[in-house]
Amino acid sequence: MATKTSKSFVDNLGKIYGGYAGGFIGFVILLAIMEQMGVPNKIIGYCFVFLTIGVYAYIGILSRTSELSEYYVAGRVVPPFFNGMATGADWMSAASFISMAGGLYLGGYGALGYVLGWTGGYVLVGVLLAPYLRKFGQFTVPDFLGVRYEGNAARICGVIVLFSASFTYIVAQTFGIGIITSRFLGIPFEVAIFVGLLGILVCSMLGGMRAVTWTQVAQYIILIIAYLVPVVWLSTKLYGLPIPELTYGQALNEIADLEKKLGIIKPHIGAYVDAKGQFSWVEFNNFWALTLTLMIGTASLPHILMRYFTTPNVKDARTSVGWSIFFIFLLYFTAPAYAAFAKREVYANVIGQQISQLPAWVQNWSQVGGLLTIKDANSDGILQLSEFIINQDIIVLSMPEIAGLPYVISGLVAAGGLAAALSTADGLLLAIANALSHDVYYKLIDPKASTVRRLVVARVLLVGVAIIGAAVAGTRPAGIIQMVAWAFSLAAAGLFAPLVLGIWWKRTTAAGAIAGMTVGFGVCAFYLVGTRYFDMQLWFGIRNISSALFGLPLAFLVTWAVSLMTQAPSKEMQDFVDSIRTPKGELAWVKGQQHE
Amino acid sequence: MAQLTPQQRDAYWQKTSRLMWIIMAWWVFFSFLIPAFAVQLNTISILGFPLGFYMAAQGSLISYVVLCFWNASAQNKIDQEFGVAED
């Protein structure tokens, strides 16, 4: 690959990735044969982890670049279909791949808030933001705030929100990478985190957005294959039909029967029920609050929004949102099947068995940092439901072993989980490093910096942020899914109002937007930190994973009120907004604003 | 700026906004209204699934895919009608 992305490369993407997918399937089949010939599990685990990381590193190195627009926005040549795949990988993280089905396993209907929340936000992205941000055509999300709200105050607010949300998110991803590498390489969690870190850095450091884009497409292919194979396999094994999305209705019915047999009072499919199996308004409110927070958060997270900066034009940005949600949908509408099959297996074949005769996967997994505990509380030698405590983060990873599938499938799932966590970590890392290097260093500190210098700064910051993220993850601050949900809250409360109003309401003023961001983000962070670390009472029983529920409306309200109290934006600014709203034509820049 | 008179520009934005509100209405319908009745819908069975569970696990997700592609194609038509589509 040359420094600039060549046209023939873009034209041949279908062939290149088709061949790649075929090669990966061949690799899995080869390993399956090796397993049958007696190659030990440990070697197979190593093969999956190192070979896939090796491929990403290879793509990362091939895509190295010293061009600014290649580094920041992949040269703006990414076709909508492939940008959709890249967004899918960027989007689906350790939380979607590793934890979500686990959350559904434990929470039943209540956890469907995650499924809805992590998909529906794309409607907002496609309708309200993506095409207009693409037309704006700069490098970062704070860039937009800095230009639309004329000044560095708004830009800095944007960077602060971006940093808080993305950093929380990246800690969660590194945590997930640590769990997988630790389990499959058999090394301590704290060391595994830093091994994973190398995997993240090789993808993004040399080629920026361009390298991340093409590795993310590769990672999407692996993660979707890895996610679908075990469920399709199980669906065929249990019900003779390889479409899990259709067959798990039957599993749900069997679970309902087993629940009666085992005396479980909170049914899997029960909507808005508390632990006693009764309808609860608190559960009801938390459900829609979580759905809303996650959806708005989707439309506010800079690492997602900046993916739409890379399409060739506005029209493609819109279509690309469609492809994104399609590729994400493939995993999300399968996740509840995963949960149902896992629950059915555990209820039917693990609970009620002799503890001394539990299968080997129990031992394997109980070695990974207390994520699975089995305690014979009443010393009768038989496993009761209450004596089996499984962490949601390992349901997906341990599922193939639980169901007795060959070990090669476990390795495949681990490779998929790793792909999901690495791809998201890469996107986040780039979003943070780009904001720091472009918005803080270039725009605020040294506007005369040369291209070479800017890229050096971007890379140094990238490595720095990655190391700090890994160090924080090493302290195990919280579960993956909680940390991710906090990131969504912070982004939603801080960024959604200024972005949407900046495009859809010309009257929004700089003062209004800054006040709105400050109040929205401030209230959200206050609630989150207060309830998490200082035993603050919950407001209306809303859990802190939906913290944005209070900050978000306040952000809109304050932006609106302060905007009306301050002088309307200049005629030039209003013309600029008009030019963002129209796909065709040049942008009408306000005089004196620098841009490239 | 493409060559639109202020009147045309307002008309263009009015149509775009109307499309936005229509899609937002469907979004609210599938994201909040249907899940609000999950308990009642769960008493109905479809393809072996309780309907309330099915909608939150699959039905609404399908609607999001459709909404996103629909938005893209409807907005393209509006762009072409006003001559502001990209070449």
Interface residues (C-beta under 8 A of the other chain):
Chain A: Y109 L112 V115 L116 T119 G120 Y122 V123 L124 G126 V127 L128 P131 E245 L246 G249 Q250 L252 N253 I269 G270 A271 Y272 F279 F284 F287 W288 T291 L292 M295 N313 V314 K315 R318 T319 V321 G322 S324 I325 F326 F329 Y332 F333 P336 W504 D575 D578 S579 R581 T582 P583 K584 G585 E586 A588
Chain B: M1 A2 L4 R9 Y12 W13 T16 S17 L19 M20 I23 M24 W27 F30 S31 F32 P35 A36 A38 V39 N42 L47 G48 F49 P50 G52 F53 Y54 A56 A57 Q58 S60 L61 I62 Y64 V65 L67 C68 F69 N71 A72 Q75 N76 D79 G83 V84 A85 E86 D87
